Amino acid sequence: FDSDGFCFKEFFPFGGANNPQMWRLSRSYYDSYAKFPPSQELAAAMTVPTLLLHGADDRHVPPSHGEALLQSLKAHSNSSVELVLIPKGNHFLSSTPALNKAMAAIKKFLSSLGSTPR
């Protein structure tokens, strides 16, 4: 962090070696993450089936974090939890193929619960 309390982080998916784009992030932004309850606490309060979607090519949050969240939620919740890794999906699932795969996963998940998604 600089003397004004900011740091810079590369912005994906638009950044990269040939087109670096940076976010200016404040210390308070980083510190706000400490206010989130631990996954075990969230899991204990879960009362509905949960679908986690995670881009397999996410450069903001590695897919291993999605896997760890899945394991934590499964270990501490009585609700069913499912993780779908979206092939070639970035953090925002911003490509049409990734978004289509995410939508298909959501429809399948809802159908498994007896819903009839459109």
C-alpha positions, 0 to 999 in steps of 0.5 A: 500500500502506498502512503495514501493507503492504496495499492494497485491490482491487475484487472482481469480479464482485460489486463495482461502482459499486452494490455495491463489495466490496474485497479486502484484499491484502498486499504479499507476495501481489503480490510472489508473482507475480514468482516465476512463470516467464516464459511463454517458459520455461513454453512451452519445457517444454510437451509436451502440447496446451494449451487456454486459456479466458478470459472475454471480460468478465473484469475481473480479467485483460483478454482481451488478456492471454490473447491475449498468452499464446497468442502467447507460448506458440505462439512458444516451444512445439512443442505446439499451443495454442488460446485460446477466449474465452468470450462474456460470461464473467467471470474465474470463468466463473461464469454458467451460460451461460459455464460451458456454453460453456467445457464445450463448448469443453473437449469439442471440444478433447478430441475433437480429440485423439481423446478421447471426453468424456462 
